[in-house]
Amino acid sequence: MSDSSWVEKLKAWPSDVSHVPLPATQQWWRPFHEAAQEQHLQKTYKDLREYFRQ
């Protein structure tokens, strides 16, 4: 298996996943999950800025 083939698969993977419809039980949950991820990213960014400011 060459390196390029798994790199291509890796690039294709996220878009493939986004096209998979969520089960009905997860439809309502998704916005909360995405918001939580965003908040986590913002917190991580703030923490890193604080860390490097020292």
C-alpha positions in Angstrom: 0.0 0.0 0.0 1.5 3.3 -1.1 1.5 6.4 1.1 -0.6 8.4 -1.4 -3.5 6.0 -1.4 -4.2 6.3 2.4 -3.6 10.0 2.3 -6.3 10.3 -0.4 -8.7 8.1 1.7 -8.0 10.3 4.7 -8.9 13.4 2.6 -12.0 11.8 1.3 -13.2 10.5 4.7 -14.7 13.6 6.4 -16.8 14.5 3.4 -18.1 10.9 3.2 -19.1 11.0 6.8 -21.0 14.3 6.5 -23.2 12.8 3.8 -24.3 9.9 6.0 -27.7 10.8 7.4 -27.9 10.6 11.2 -30.5 8.3 12.8 -33.6 10.1 14.0 -32.4 9.8 17.6 -29.3 11.9 16.8 -30.9 14.6 14.7 -31.8 16.7 17.6 -28.5 16.1 19.4 -26.2 17.2 16.5 -26.4 21.0 17.0 -25.6 20.6 20.7 -22.6 18.4 19.9 -21.3 20.9 17.3 -21.8 23.8 19.7 -19.9 21.9 22.4 -17.1 21.2 20.0 -16.9 24.9 19.0 -16.8 26.0 22.7 -14.1 23.5 23.4 -12.0 24.8 20.5 -12.5 28.4 21.7 -11.5 27.4 25.3 -8.4 25.6 24.0 -7.4 28.6 22.0 -7.8 30.9 24.9 -5.9 28.5 27.2 -3.0 28.4 24.7 -2.9 32.2 24.4 -2.7 32.4 28.2 0.0 29.8 28.3 2.2 31.5 25.7 1.7 34.9 27.3 3.5 33.8 30.5 
